[in-house]
Amino acid sequence: MTTICQGCLQGFSDSSGAFFRHLRTTTNPACIRYRQERLSTDPQAPRTTLAASLAPHNITEAEASQPAPDELEHEDGPPRSPNIRAVAFEGDYFGNYDQGDFDDFDEYEGPLDEDDIYVDDNDDDDDDDDDDDDDDGDDDNNNNDDDHNNDNDHNDNDYNDYNDNESDNGDHSDEEDADYLEQEHEISARREAQFLVEGRLHTRTHVTAYPHPRAGARLSAHTGATSNEQYAESFEDGPANIYAPFVSAMDWEFARWAKMRGPGSTAVTELLQIPGQLNAIIDDNLSSGRPRFTRREVRINREVFEIYYRDIIACVRALFGDPEFAGILVFAPERHYADEDRTVRVYFDMHTGKWWWSTPDAIRPGATVIPIIIASDKTQLTLFGSKTAYPVYMTIGNLPKDVRRKPSRRGQILLAYLPSTRLEHVSNKASRRRMLANLYHACLTRVLKPLKHAGINGIKLTSGDGVLRRGHPIFALHVGDYLEQILATGTKQGECPKCPIPRNSIGEYSEHPYELRNLDRVLDALATLDSPNVDYQDYARACKEAGIKPIIRPYWADLPFVNIYQSIVPDVLHQLYQGVIKHLIGWLKNAFGSEELDARCRRLPPNHNIRLFLNGITKLQRVTGKEHSQMCRFLIALIIGLPLPDGMSPARLVRAVRALLDFLYLAQYPAHTSETLNLLKDALRRFHANKAIFVDLGIRLHFKLPKLHSLEHYVLSILLFGTTDNYDTQYSERLHIDFAKEAYRATNCKDELPQMTTWLERREKIQRHAIFIQWRLAQQDRQNSMQAVRQHNGSCLSRIKIAQTPSVKALKFEQAADAYGAVHLQDALMRFVVQYNNPDLSPAEIRRRAALVYLPFNAFPAFHRLKFILEDAQDLGIMEDTHDTAHARPERRDKRGRLVPGRFDTVLVNENGDGRAIGVDGYRVGRLRLIFKIPSRASDRLFPGLIHPGHLAYVEWYTPFAAPHANHGLHRVTRPRGRTGEKPPSIVELSKIRRSCHLYPNFGSAVPREWSSSTVLDQCDHFWVSPFTDLHMYMSLF
């Protein structure tokens, strides 16, 4: 039987209880009114049917058989019904198991020698307690793409006026009011603390050098030939031909184009293969300075797999001796402090962490450490089909992090292609996983084996400037996503790869996180395999007790000075963007419904750093980490003021979202102090303190998400190895384009690995030769060798670039008023002239004298865009410049005659010139209406004897920043509405504009449907100032 909801006129089955679940969870005002009518008119309904269906324990048998939300993968499948309730199940996180299920692997039989691996691949009945290889114990593939049943169809005209308390529903209780005041006080205290903490990063650090003088010391006072000089000796032409072995500059430029940019067309390929042509010249005459690939075979029973790899010691020599890196390599650790008393430690590059400081003592006093960083990740080579590659990259921690994370700087080397087989012919999943794990570790063991001897005894290394040193290459970090981490550590899915926290405790917050897994205990368990009279079952049992799978010789077991549980580091891309943030967006969709969230997405004002999702975000499939990053810049704007079902207060939910966003941005700081790390821990604490709202809403039953738990380990990794941009996978995954995908496209797609390695070797030779030619040209012309060094000016908070040619050469005042909205331009300009000539006058005197000013021009050049270059927000010289843009252009038509709305961005103005690098004091939000310049002749008359003001801006002022809101911590501003007492529009010099700023409209409980992205700044009255536009804004605006 079907029951019709009189609110939305949809039918629901009585047998499944869908009708009452609909009434319980709906946010549609019409459905809510219908629910209230039933409760008031039908006295039996609340006591029997409706109330029973709302009770948390009343779960029908049909419901109990349904999987809990957020526990299924449905990325590629059809969306589930949003009305399926979360149901608790027995057993641990993955279900019930028998004792036999914990026997991870079958008994291992057969010899194990240096070259071959033998694993029993016979199918058996006992399976391990992992999920399938594609399953992620923390619901990594759960997109939460279920759609609500139009439960949030709001009336277009049904929206609340601005309310200082986020349009909260109903009256506040005394307890809620007290909680609000408490949160308001906490926000104020946290803001003051952040101001002090951020201020410490705007001072020069105090450095304590490593005490032992041998660290990084030269082996000889003699300096040998540089890398470029040695490379030049290989060419017979000598200095006569700069482009040797190429005949001319044209030949060289064609060679570089063909290998770096050239298409894979048949004609070009045939040309390159002509004897004596490009490929022969490259193969016979050029050297990349990097080792060639070696092909080896790894055999599993009757199957043979190929591995292509390079000598890792030769790779270390290549990076250490690259002439591009001479002068920037770091040879010894340092301690940096933010204060003269050296109590506040600063962490940024790897050499500022505690690991590097303590490692030389473990080797020998004063040893020069070469930290080895590897990154591994399987990647798809084709858009269609199942062709994959398994690259392993390596770099050294002696390179600054800004070099390591840029592919164009060549700070990363492709170390190996591991076998990417899935062993799909092995039907038993346990056997398949066991074989894949052993194959993975056997291959990495072979690749990293040279580090064992070199790490203990050291090797002689020559840097690009010819200086000889002895270095100890020590394995330091393994960068990878969650699946790579559990594969490398031998832990099970759903567990933490770093600490032994029980699965049932994952997701719970603790002020004192678990310590790392006991490496000595694990190594003792692994050593039992070589003990006499120990069979495989005994070995598996010992490994289980130690908390590791019975892997045959993990690659890290024999490497010196390595703790793999310490070497597994945070991963912002997969743990935050593709993990916690991905879950959070799904939870918000379940809490508020898709329609209202998407409606707000479509009505956000434009900004240079904001991507507008004009189709919403809730229907997107296969969302990338970059897209999740773009969503985070406005995510909190989508929920401010939205009501929750049954009149629940959204305060805790808003606080939880703000806490996660704070953690996300703090985790990406390019430099941390011991104080900012306390802010990071506090953000995580605040999320856990408010996360129960998702349980109360029925969205979650638990938070047993390994990626959420992994956030507890961020502080430790930053203390040991520096900030997260030293080892984030978003930089290593970028390498897939150059070292895997483009290499594959250059092949004939058959037996591709030999072709890919050859293509990469030739490409590296061209890159190395390009550096050499630049050096030769510089030797020929000394002026070319001088590099421009930008002097940092601490007083300059941003640099502004503007086009030399105006967008409109002669704009009249009437046109400025009609097209740009600069209605009071002349009045504002007259006030500016008086103030510029007499800066000490009072506002009243300025207004009086402005009435007497004559403007000797009626047209002027106008510009439609400003570009800002925002320098290091921490003043340490390690943060890259942030680029920003502000627009002030009128409505126009494109080439097809379509109307393009005008765009007048909001900017942050240093109103009186007393604004600091951090904080909102001294700043005010303004609407940029017009960018122009007074004609030079008129400037001579208006500003006699003074330097002309240059480019100017006409700005409409918003109200000053209000105190941050108690729940979400944002500052409120109100747009000008022509009321008495408002500050009139002003003319400001461009140097006073700090940057653009993004405003979140106060949408109320339902966004007015007549608003649009291009008109919302004119139609909405109240706004929240966004600190999440980019990392620079987050560090500056609080």
JOSUL-V568413 format. One record per pair of residues at least 4 apart in sequence whose C-alpha atoms are under 6 Angstrom apart, sorted by the first residue. I is the first residue (numbers start at 1). J is the second residue. Records with the same first field share a line. If there is no record, write none. Layout:
I->J + J
This chain:
1->13 + 14
2->11 + 12 + 13 + 14
3->11 + 12
4->9 + 10 + 11
5->9 + 10
7->30 + 31 + 34
12->18 + 19
13->18
18->22
22->26
25->645
26->151
27->151 + 152 + 645
28->151 + 152 + 153
37->41
38->42
39->46
45->49 + 50
46->50 + 51
47->51
48->52
68->86 + 87
69->86
70->142
71->139
73->141 + 142
75->143
79->145 + 146
80->146
81->146
82->146 + 148
91->95 + 96
101->127 + 128 + 129
102->128 + 129
104->128
107->536
108->536
112->117
116->298 + 299
117->299 + 300
118->300 + 301
121->431
123->428
127->430
128->430
130->493
131->135
136->140
137->493 + 494
138->705 + 706
144->586
148->593
156->1008 + 1009
159->1005 + 1006
160->1004 + 1005
163->167
166->641
167->641 + 1004
172->176
183->966
184->966
186->190
187->966
194->198
200->338
201->874
202->874 + 875
205->336 + 337 + 338
206->336 + 337
207->335 + 336
208->334 + 335
209->334
210->333 + 334
212->366
214->366
215->332 + 366 + 367 + 368
216->331 + 332 + 368
218->468 + 469
219->468 + 469
223->466 + 467
224->466
225->229 + 466
226->464 + 465 + 466
227->323 + 464
237->241
246->251 + 252
254->258
256->260
257->261 + 262
258->262
259->763
264->746
272->277 + 278 + 279
276->280
279->283
280->284
281->285
282->286
286->765
287->765
288->764 + 765 + 768
289->318
290->318
293->308 + 309 + 310
294->308 + 309 + 310
295->307 + 308
296->306 + 307
297->305 + 306
298->304 + 305
299->303 + 304
307->417 + 418 + 419
308->416 + 417
309->415 + 416
310->415
316->320
317->321
318->322
320->463
321->462 + 463 + 464
322->464
323->464
326->464 + 465
329->398 + 399
330->398
333->351 + 356 + 357
334->352
335->352
336->345 + 346
337->342 + 344 + 345 + 346
338->344
344->674
345->673 + 674
346->672 + 673
347->352 + 671 + 672 + 722
348->671 + 722 + 723
349->722
350->721 + 722
351->356
353->719 + 720 + 721 + 722
354->720
355->720
360->364 + 365 + 366 + 367
361->365
368->471
369->471 + 472
370->472 + 473 + 474
371->396 + 397 + 473 + 474 + 475 + 476
372->396 + 474 + 475 + 476
373->394 + 395 + 396 + 476 + 477
374->393 + 394 + 478
375->392 + 393 + 478 + 479 + 480
376->392 + 480
378->389 + 390
379->388 + 389
380->388
381->387 + 388 + 741
389->420
390->417 + 418 + 420
391->416 + 417
392->415 + 416
393->413 + 414 + 415
394->412 + 413
395->412
401->726
403->409
404->411
405->731
426->432
438->442
441->445 + 554 + 555
444->448 + 555
445->449 + 555
451->455
452->559 + 560
454->458 + 459
455->472 + 473 + 474
458->471 + 472
459->470 + 471
460->469 + 470
461->468 + 469 + 470
462->466 + 467 + 468
463->467
476->567
477->567
478->567 + 568
480->484
484->488
486->490 + 491 + 497
490->548 + 549
491->497 + 548
496->706
498->516 + 565
499->516 + 517
500->517
506->704 + 709
507->703 + 704 + 705 + 709
522->546
525->542 + 543
529->539
534->538
540->550
543->548 + 549 + 550
544->548
570->714
571->575 + 728
572->576
573->577 + 730
574->578 + 579
575->579 + 707
576->580 + 581
577->581 + 625 + 628
578->582 + 625
589->593 + 594
594->618
597->638
598->616
600->638
601->616
602->614
603->1012 + 1013
604->1013
605->1013
608->885
631->635
633->1028 + 1029
637->1000
641->1004 + 1005
642->1005
644->648
652->690
655->967 + 968
656->687 + 690
658->968
659->683 + 686 + 687
662->666
663->667 + 680 + 683
672->676
687->691
694->699 + 700
695->699 + 700 + 701
717->721
718->722 + 723
724->728
729->733
735->739
736->740
737->741 + 742
738->742
739->743
740->744
743->756
744->756
747->755
752->756
778->782 + 784 + 785
798->869 + 870
799->868 + 869
800->867 + 868
801->867
802->866
806->861 + 862 + 863
807->862 + 863
808->861 + 862
809->861
810->859 + 860 + 861
811->859 + 860 + 861
812->858 + 859
815->819
816->820 + 822
817->821 + 822 + 823
819->890
820->890
825->829
828->986 + 987
830->850 + 853
831->850
832->836
834->838
835->839
846->850
856->938
861->932 + 933
862->931 + 932
863->931 + 932
864->887 + 888 + 889
865->886 + 887
866->885 + 886
867->884 + 885
868->883 + 884 + 885
869->882 + 883
870->881 + 882
871->881
872->879
873->1032
886->905 + 996
887->904 + 905
888->903 + 904 + 929 + 930
889->902 + 903
890->902
891->900 + 901 + 902
892->899 + 900
893->897 + 898 + 899 + 900
894->898
904->928 + 929
905->927 + 928
906->926 + 927 + 928 + 996 + 997
907->925 + 926 + 995 + 996 + 997
908->924 + 925 + 993 + 994 + 995 + 996 + 997
909->923 + 924 + 992 + 993 + 994
910->915 + 922 + 923 + 992
911->923
914->922
915->921 + 922 + 923
918->1036
919->1036 + 1037 + 1038
920->1037
924->960
925->958
926->955 + 956 + 957 + 958
927->955 + 956
928->955
929->954 + 955
930->953 + 954
931->952 + 953
932->951 + 952
933->951 + 952
939->943
940->944
952->988 + 989 + 990
953->987 + 988
954->986 + 987
955->985 + 986
956->985
958->974 + 975 + 976
959->973 + 974
961->971 + 972 + 973
962->971 + 972
963->971
964->969 + 970 + 971
965->969 + 970
970->1024
971->1024 + 1025
972->1023 + 1024
973->1023
974->1021 + 1022
975->1021
998->1026
999->1023 + 1024 + 1025 + 1026
1000->1023 + 1024
1001->1023
1002->1022 + 1023
1003->1007
1011->1016
1012->1016
1016->1020
1027->1033 + 1034 + 1037
1028->1034
1033->1037
